[in-house]
Amino acid sequence: MKRSLLSLLAAFTLITGCSKNPRILDAVSETQKQREVCLDWYGYKIDTGKAISNLDIKVETESELMAYCEFFKNVADTK
């Protein structure tokens, strides 16, 4: 009796734990925000000063910003 009760409880726990859908966050990650700013800058939608300001980084030149944004060109969309 005790063994069947434990087996039933374990099966119930397993089924309950596996049947729940993972919670999908609607929030955009910080990496995704940075990527979007870099892509806007690459596409000439925003100027260098605004991109640096939006990214809140300590670079001063366009070439430094390009080096920073190089990473984000290859980051895949998560949505």
Beta strands, then each sheet from edge to edge (+ up, - down):
end
